[in-house]
């Protein structure tokens, strides 16, 4: 069965990873019912389903990008207008004019960031699940649990198990570090052993069998079961890609699919944003889009094939997603969308009691005036309370003679007698 302690325990990403882990476990269970026990296929289907759930956010992001491409000439013109003006007054004017452009089109600068802020944690959590499948799928966990118990009974430490991997993964390093905190091997959480065994490749299993010949049969059985679920198209997804065999196709396909995905995602955007030499942001984005596919290809050699498979599946999904989104937006009248945005913003401002036809400067002045009025009211309340308290001085006369309190009370009595006169 799946034990929650092997899952990623981060305060923020941890709960997201556990939800995604439930989805992966459900996929595995359904495939198992039809006789398919393969984590490679699970990873592909899992990636498709999670990306499909995030599709509304992607559509919103693409919509903002297309709106930005329409606004971009006006924004660039404002930047050029104040390009060499660094004084505070000019910077304030530039900010107001930029806000006026966003107000004109009925969008907020934060609209493009919100979908990314939501999707990034999901993607990072998704990576943690893919990288440690046994921690989230009970059926996979059960493959390793028997051997892990026997290794622990023999006094083998988590650190010793990790030595059989030529290049320990992040999951293995975390397991070793946590296990080191407990001196008694018998009290070490069994899940740390499974974290190590779940990362083993073919060479590690062979080395483990050679080291413990008395356990050779058990190790061979677990290795065979693990290989059965981990082999995909002749590749063990626990291995790292190599240029000497077919697994080299993982980095190659990662590069190709990401290039195609990027090209399609940018295809529907206006050329004035993509190719404007005056727009440094667009130029930086274009350079990043050209470099990142090759960076991800190189990174594939550093991680297990399963991670590369996840990247490829995500790219393939985004290729079809971009085709669908481009077709969707090609039939959309952006001017009509702009008008809808403007109307929505007007209604929102009216509900807030703000004049929707007011300029950005007017709105800023209203906010400033409101803050001043609030501050003035607070000061008036404080003054009023102070005046009230002036007539409620304590008349305690029991003070030690010669003390500061006695002199202060003497002044109070003098003032009080003066008030009565």
C-alpha positions as CSV (number, residue, x, y, z in Angstrom):
1,X,0.0,0.0,0.0
2,X,1.0,3.6,-0.5
3,X,2.4,5.3,2.7
4,X,2.1,9.1,2.7
5,X,5.5,9.6,4.4
6,X,7.5,8.9,1.1
7,X,5.7,11.6,-0.7
8,X,7.1,15.1,-1.0
9,X,6.5,16.9,2.2
10,X,6.9,20.6,1.1
11,X,4.4,22.9,2.9
12,X,3.2,24.4,-0.4
13,X,4.0,21.9,-3.2
14,X,3.4,18.8,-1.0
15,X,-0.4,18.9,-0.9
16,X,-0.5,19.6,-4.7
17,X,1.8,16.7,-5.3
18,X,-0.4,14.4,-3.2
19,X,-3.5,15.3,-5.2
20,X,-1.7,14.7,-8.5
21,X,-0.4,11.4,-7.0
22,X,-4.0,10.3,-6.5
23,X,-4.7,11.0,-10.1
24,X,-1.6,8.9,-11.2
25,X,-2.6,6.1,-8.9
26,X,-6.2,6.1,-10.4
27,X,-4.7,5.9,-13.9
28,X,-2.5,3.0,-12.9
29,X,-5.5,1.2,-11.3
30,X,-7.6,1.6,-14.4
31,X,-4.9,0.3,-16.7
32,X,-4.2,-2.6,-14.4
33,X,-7.8,-3.7,-14.7
34,X,-7.3,-4.1,-18.5
35,X,-3.9,-5.9,-18.0
36,X,-1.6,-3.0,-18.6
37,X,1.0,-2.4,-15.9
38,X,3.4,0.1,-17.3
39,X,4.5,3.3,-15.7
40,X,5.7,4.8,-19.0
41,X,2.1,4.7,-20.4
42,X,0.9,6.0,-17.0
43,X,3.2,9.0,-17.2
44,X,2.0,9.9,-20.7
45,X,-1.7,9.7,-19.8
46,X,-1.1,11.4,-16.5
47,X,0.7,14.3,-18.3
48,X,-2.1,14.6,-20.8
49,X,-4.8,14.7,-18.1
50,X,-3.1,17.2,-15.9
51,X,-2.4,19.5,-18.9
52,X,-6.0,19.2,-20.0
53,X,-7.1,20.3,-16.5
54,X,-4.9,23.4,-16.9
55,X,-6.3,24.2,-20.4
56,X,-8.6,27.1,-19.2
57,X,-5.6,28.9,-17.7
58,X,-3.6,28.4,-20.9
59,X,-6.4,29.9,-23.0
60,X,-6.6,32.9,-20.7
61,X,-2.8,33.3,-20.9
62,X,-2.9,33.1,-24.7
63,X,-5.7,35.6,-24.8
64,X,-3.7,38.1,-22.8
65,X,-0.7,37.5,-25.1
66,X,-2.7,38.3,-28.2
67,X,-4.2,41.4,-26.5
68,X,-0.7,42.4,-25.6
69,X,0.4,42.2,-29.2
70,X,-2.3,44.7,-30.1
71,X,-1.4,47.1,-27.3
72,X,2.4,46.7,-27.9
73,X,2.9,49.5,-30.5
74,X,1.3,52.0,-28.1
75,X,3.3,50.7,-25.1
76,X,6.6,50.8,-27.1
77,X,5.8,54.4,-28.3
78,X,5.4,55.5,-24.6
79,X,8.7,53.8,-23.7
80,X,10.5,55.6,-26.5
81,X,8.9,58.9,-25.6
82,X,10.4,58.8,-22.1
83,X,13.5,56.7,-23.0
84,X,16.0,59.3,-22.0
85,X,14.0,60.9,-19.2
86,X,14.9,59.5,-15.8
87,X,13.5,62.3,-13.6
88,X,10.6,61.4,-11.2
89,X,8.0,63.6,-13.0
90,X,8.7,61.9,-16.4
91,X,8.6,58.5,-14.8
92,X,5.2,59.2,-13.2
93,X,3.9,60.5,-16.5
94,X,5.1,57.3,-18.3
95,X,3.4,55.2,-15.6
96,X,0.1,57.1,-16.0
97,X,0.2,56.8,-19.8
98,X,1.0,53.1,-19.7
99,X,-1.9,52.6,-17.2
100,X,-4.1,54.5,-19.6
101,X,-3.3,52.1,-22.4
102,X,-4.3,49.1,-20.3
103,X,-7.5,51.0,-19.2
104,X,-8.3,51.7,-22.9
105,X,-8.2,47.9,-23.7
106,X,-9.9,46.9,-20.4
107,X,-7.1,44.6,-19.2
108,X,-4.8,44.5,-16.2
109,X,-1.0,44.0,-16.4
110,X,-1.4,41.3,-13.8
111,X,-3.8,39.3,-16.1
112,X,-0.8,37.7,-17.9
113,X,1.0,36.7,-14.6
114,X,-1.9,35.1,-12.8
115,X,-2.2,31.9,-15.0
116,X,1.6,31.4,-14.7
117,X,1.5,31.8,-10.9
118,X,-1.1,29.1,-10.8
119,X,0.4,26.7,-13.3
120,X,4.1,26.8,-12.2
121,X,3.4,25.2,-8.7
122,X,1.4,22.5,-10.5
123,X,4.2,21.8,-12.9
124,X,6.8,21.6,-10.1
125,X,4.6,19.3,-8.1
126,X,4.0,17.2,-11.2
127,X,7.7,16.7,-11.6
128,X,8.0,15.5,-8.0
129,X,5.3,12.9,-8.6
130,X,6.9,11.7,-11.9
131,X,10.3,11.5,-10.3
132,X,9.2,9.2,-7.4
133,X,6.3,7.1,-8.7
134,X,6.4,4.4,-5.9
135,X,5.7,7.1,-3.3
136,X,2.3,7.8,-5.0
137,X,1.2,4.6,-6.6
138,X,0.4,1.8,-4.1
139,X,0.8,-1.0,-6.6
140,X,4.3,0.1,-7.4
141,X,5.2,0.6,-3.8
142,X,4.2,-3.0,-3.0
143,X,6.8,-4.3,-5.5
144,X,9.7,-3.0,-3.3
145,X,8.4,-3.2,0.2
146,X,9.3,-6.9,0.9
147,X,12.9,-6.5,-0.2
148,X,13.2,-3.2,1.7
149,X,12.1,-4.9,4.9
150,X,14.6,-7.8,4.5
151,X,17.5,-5.3,3.7
152,X,16.6,-3.4,6.9
153,X,16.5,-6.6,8.9
154,X,20.0,-7.4,7.6
155,X,21.3,-4.1,9.0
156,X,21.9,-2.6,5.5
157,X,21.6,1.2,5.8
158,X,19.9,3.6,3.3
159,X,23.2,5.2,2.6
160,X,24.8,1.8,1.7
161,X,21.9,1.1,-0.7
162,X,22.4,4.4,-2.4
163,X,26.1,3.5,-3.2
164,X,25.0,1.0,-5.8
165,X,23.8,3.9,-8.1
166,X,26.6,5.5,-10.0
167,X,24.8,8.9,-9.9
168,X,22.4,9.2,-7.0
169,X,19.2,11.2,-7.8
170,X,17.8,14.0,-5.8
171,X,15.2,11.6,-4.3
172,X,18.0,9.3,-3.1
173,X,20.0,12.1,-1.6
174,X,17.0,13.3,0.3
175,X,16.3,9.8,1.6
176,X,19.9,9.4,2.7
177,X,20.0,12.7,4.5
178,X,16.8,12.0,6.4
179,X,17.9,8.4,7.3
180,X,21.2,9.7,8.7
181,X,19.3,11.5,11.4
182,X,18.3,8.2,13.0
183,X,21.2,6.2,14.4
184,X,19.3,2.9,14.9
185,X,18.8,1.2,11.5
186,X,15.8,-0.7,12.8
187,X,14.0,2.5,13.5
188,X,14.6,4.1,10.1
189,X,11.4,4.7,8.1
190,X,11.0,1.9,5.6
191,X,9.9,4.4,3.0
192,X,13.5,5.7,2.7
193,X,14.6,2.3,1.5
194,X,11.8,2.2,-1.1
195,X,12.8,5.7,-2.2
196,X,16.3,4.3,-3.0
197,X,15.1,1.0,-4.6
198,X,12.6,2.8,-6.7
199,X,15.4,4.8,-8.4
200,X,17.5,1.7,-9.3
201,X,18.6,1.1,-12.8
202,X,19.8,-2.2,-14.3
203,X,23.4,-1.8,-13.2
204,X,22.4,-1.0,-9.6
205,X,20.2,-4.1,-9.4
206,X,23.1,-6.3,-10.7
207,X,25.6,-4.7,-8.2
208,X,23.2,-5.2,-5.3
209,X,22.8,-8.9,-6.3
210,X,26.5,-9.4,-6.4
211,X,27.0,-7.8,-3.0
212,X,24.3,-9.9,-1.3
213,X,24.4,-13.3,-3.0
214,X,22.2,-14.8,-0.2
215,X,19.4,-12.4,-1.4
216,X,20.1,-12.9,-5.1
217,X,16.7,-14.7,-5.8
218,X,14.7,-12.0,-4.0
219,X,16.7,-9.2,-5.6
220,X,16.3,-10.8,-9.1
221,X,12.5,-11.2,-8.6
222,X,12.0,-7.5,-7.5
223,X,14.3,-6.4,-10.3
224,X,12.2,-8.4,-12.9
225,X,8.9,-7.0,-11.5
226,X,10.3,-3.4,-11.5
227,X,11.6,-3.9,-15.1
228,X,8.2,-5.2,-16.2
229,X,6.4,-2.0,-15.2
230,X,9.3,0.4,-16.0
231,X,10.2,-0.8,-19.6
232,X,8.7,1.4,-22.3
233,X,9.6,0.8,-26.0
234,X,12.6,-1.2,-25.0
235,X,13.9,1.4,-22.5
236,X,14.0,1.2,-18.8
237,X,12.6,4.6,-17.6
238,X,14.7,4.4,-14.5
239,X,17.9,4.6,-16.6
240,X,19.5,7.8,-17.9
241,X,19.5,8.3,-21.7
242,X,22.7,7.3,-23.5
243,X,24.1,8.2,-26.9
244,X,25.1,4.5,-27.3
245,X,21.5,3.1,-27.6
246,X,18.0,3.9,-28.6
247,X,17.4,6.0,-25.5
248,X,19.2,8.9,-27.2
249,X,15.9,9.5,-28.9
250,X,14.5,10.9,-25.6
251,X,16.7,14.1,-25.7
252,X,16.3,14.3,-29.5
253,X,12.5,14.1,-29.3
254,X,12.5,16.5,-26.4
255,X,14.3,19.1,-28.5
256,X,12.1,18.6,-31.6
257,X,8.8,18.6,-29.9
258,X,9.6,21.7,-27.8
259,X,10.7,23.6,-31.0
260,X,7.5,22.7,-32.7
261,X,5.4,23.5,-29.6
262,X,7.1,26.9,-29.2
263,X,6.7,27.8,-32.9
264,X,3.0,27.0,-32.9
265,X,2.3,28.8,-29.6
266,X,3.8,32.0,-31.1
267,X,2.3,31.5,-34.6
268,X,-1.0,33.2,-33.7
269,X,0.5,36.3,-32.2
270,X,0.9,39.5,-34.1
271,X,4.3,39.9,-35.8
272,X,4.8,43.4,-34.3
273,X,5.4,41.9,-30.9
274,X,7.5,39.0,-32.0
275,X,9.8,40.9,-34.4
276,X,9.9,44.4,-33.1
277,X,13.6,45.4,-32.7
278,X,12.5,48.2,-30.4
279,X,10.9,45.8,-27.9
280,X,13.7,44.3,-25.7
281,X,11.2,42.0,-23.9
282,X,10.2,40.4,-27.2
283,X,13.8,40.1,-28.3
284,X,14.7,38.4,-25.1
285,X,11.7,36.0,-25.3
286,X,12.6,35.1,-28.9
287,X,16.2,34.3,-27.9
288,X,15.0,32.2,-24.9
289,X,12.6,30.3,-27.1
290,X,15.4,29.5,-29.5
291,X,17.8,28.3,-26.8
292,X,15.6,26.5,-24.3
293,X,14.7,23.4,-26.4
294,X,18.4,22.6,-26.7
295,X,19.0,23.2,-22.9
296,X,16.1,20.8,-22.1
297,X,17.7,18.3,-24.5
298,X,21.0,18.4,-22.6
299,X,19.1,18.2,-19.3
300,X,17.5,14.9,-20.4
301,X,20.9,13.2,-20.1
302,X,21.0,14.3,-16.5
303,X,17.7,12.8,-15.5
304,X,15.9,9.4,-15.8
305,X,14.2,8.5,-19.0
306,X,10.8,8.8,-17.2
307,X,11.4,12.5,-16.7
308,X,12.3,13.0,-20.4
309,X,9.2,11.0,-21.3
310,X,7.1,13.5,-19.2
311,X,8.7,16.4,-21.0
312,X,8.0,14.9,-24.4
313,X,4.4,14.1,-23.5
314,X,3.9,17.6,-22.3
315,X,5.3,19.1,-25.5
316,X,3.1,16.8,-27.7
317,X,0.0,17.9,-25.7
318,X,1.0,21.6,-26.1
319,X,1.4,21.1,-29.9
320,X,-2.2,19.9,-30.3
321,X,-3.3,22.5,-27.7
322,X,-1.7,25.3,-29.7
323,X,-3.3,24.1,-32.9
324,X,-6.7,24.1,-31.2
325,X,-6.2,27.5,-29.5
326,X,-4.9,29.1,-32.7
327,X,-8.0,27.9,-34.6
328,X,-10.2,29.1,-31.8
329,X,-8.6,32.6,-31.8
330,X,-8.6,32.8,-35.6
331,X,-12.4,32.8,-35.5
332,X,-12.5,35.4,-32.7
333,X,-13.0,39.1,-33.3
334,X,-10.3,40.7,-31.1
335,X,-12.0,44.1,-31.4
336,X,-15.2,42.6,-30.0
337,X,-13.2,41.1,-27.2
338,X,-11.6,44.4,-26.4
339,X,-15.1,46.0,-26.2
340,X,-16.2,43.2,-23.8
341,X,-13.2,43.8,-21.6
342,X,-13.9,47.5,-21.5
343,X,-17.6,46.9,-20.6
344,X,-16.6,44.4,-17.8
345,X,-14.2,46.9,-16.3
346,X,-16.7,49.7,-16.4
347,X,-19.3,47.5,-14.5
348,X,-16.6,46.5,-12.0
349,X,-15.7,50.2,-11.4
350,X,-19.3,51.2,-11.1
351,X,-19.9,48.5,-8.4
352,X,-16.9,50.0,-6.5
353,X,-18.5,53.5,-6.7
354,X,-15.8,54.8,-9.2
355,X,-16.6,56.8,-12.3
356,X,-15.7,54.4,-15.2
357,X,-15.1,57.4,-17.5
358,X,-12.5,59.0,-15.1
359,X,-9.0,59.2,-16.3
360,X,-6.1,57.4,-14.6
361,X,-4.9,60.6,-13.1
362,X,-8.5,61.3,-11.8
363,X,-8.6,57.8,-10.2
364,X,-5.2,58.4,-8.7
365,X,-6.3,61.7,-7.2
366,X,-9.5,60.1,-5.8
367,X,-7.5,57.5,-4.1
368,X,-5.0,60.1,-2.7
369,X,-7.9,62.3,-1.5
370,X,-9.6,59.3,0.1
371,X,-6.4,58.4,2.0
372,X,-6.0,62.0,3.2
373,X,-9.6,62.1,4.3
374,X,-9.2,58.8,6.2
375,X,-6.1,60.1,7.8
376,X,-7.8,63.4,8.8
377,X,-10.8,61.5,10.3
378,X,-8.4,59.3,12.3
379,X,-6.6,62.4,13.6
380,X,-9.9,64.0,14.5
381,X,-11.0,60.9,16.4
382,X,-7.8,60.8,18.3
383,X,-8.0,64.5,19.2
384,X,-11.6,64.1,20.3
385,X,-10.6,61.2,22.6
386,X,-7.8,63.1,24.1
387,X,-10.1,66.1,24.9
388,X,-12.6,63.8,26.6
389,X,-9.8,62.2,28.6
390,X,-8.6,65.6,29.8
391,X,-11.6,65.8,32.1
392,X,-11.1,62.3,33.6
393,X,-7.8,62.6,35.4
394,X,-7.4,60.2,38.3
395,X,-7.6,61.9,41.7
396,X,-5.4,59.4,43.6
397,X,-3.6,61.2,46.4
398,X,-1.9,58.2,47.9
399,X,1.7,58.7,46.5
400,X,5.0,58.4,48.3
401,X,6.2,61.8,49.4
402,X,9.0,63.3,47.1
403,X,8.2,60.8,44.3
404,X,7.8,61.8,40.6
405,X,4.2,60.6,40.8
406,X,3.5,62.9,43.8
407,X,4.7,65.9,41.8
408,X,2.7,64.9,38.7
409,X,-0.4,64.5,40.9
410,X,0.2,67.9,42.4
411,X,0.1,69.4,38.9
412,X,-3.1,67.6,38.2
413,X,-4.7,68.9,41.4
414,X,-3.6,72.5,40.5
415,X,-5.0,72.2,37.0
416,X,-8.3,70.7,38.3
417,X,-8.7,73.5,40.8
418,X,-8.0,75.9,38.1
419,X,-10.6,74.4,35.8
420,X,-13.2,74.6,38.6
421,X,-12.5,78.3,39.2
